[in-house]
Amino acid sequence: MIKEGKVGMARRTDPDAGEVRRNQILDAATAVFARLGFERARMDDIVEASGLSKGALYWYFNSKEEIITASYTGYLRPTSNNYKGCWSQMEQ
């Protein structure tokens, strides 16, 4: 609904689309961090590499720190859980 003097923006409700965008950003950020290093990388570099708008990037992540944390959570933690599974199988 548009109120007087304000423009409303429809919000996406498809959770899969959000996950796709999030992964698109994480993949782009990983490439940028590998190329420039974390300290030299800018959010604008990640925007350019992702092909998304700056607004879309900031919709999902407020900072590089949030992106690197999400990368850790998404990429390394599942690996850690796989190792736990291996250890538990070895103990049996």
N, C-alpha and C positions, 0 to 999 in steps of 0.2 A: 504494500500500500504506500502511495506517495502522499506525504503530508505537505502542506503548504510550505514552499521554500526549501523542501528537502527532496532529494532523489534517493529512492530505495534501491538496494541491489539484492537480487535473488541469491539465496545461498544454495549451494549444491547439497543435495541430500544423499547422493549415491556414495556410500562408504568406499566402494572399490575405486571410484575416480579419485578420491582423496588419497588413497594408498598409492595409486599409480603416480600421482603428482609428487607425493612425498618421496617416493623411490627415485623419480626422475631428478629431483633436487639432490638427493643423497649421492646418486651416481655422478652427477655433474660436479658436485663439491669434491668428491673423491678424486676425480680427474684434475680439478683445479689445484687441490692441495698437493697432489703428486707433482704437478708441473711447477707450481710457484712456492710451495711450502705453506704451512698454515699461517705463519706471521705475515707473509707478503700477500696472501690471497685476500681479496676484498669481496664483499657481498655482490658488488657489481660484476665481478668476474664469474661468480657462480650463476648470476642471472643470465649473463651472456651464454655461458656454456649449457645451461638448462633449456634455453629457448623460451623460458617463461617470462612473465612480467615481474618487475620488482615487487609489485603488490602481492602477486601470487607467492613469491618467495617468503615475504614477510608474513603472509597469512599462516604459513606452516612453521616458520622458524624466525625467532627474533634476533638471532646472532649466529656468528660462526661457532661459538661455543655450544649452542644448542644443536647445531648441525653435527659437530664432531661427537657430541654425546649420543645423538640418535644413531650415528654410524656405529659407534661402539655397541650400543644396545642391539642394533639390528644385525650387525655382522659378527661381532665377537662373542656375544653372550650365547647365541645358539650353538656356536662351536664349543664353548665351555660346557654347555649342557650335553652335547654329544660325548665329550670326554667323560662326563660323570656317568653316562650310560655305559660307556666302555669299561670304566672302573668297576661299576656295580656288577657287570657281567663277569669280569675277571675274578671277582671275589666269590662268586657262586661255585 
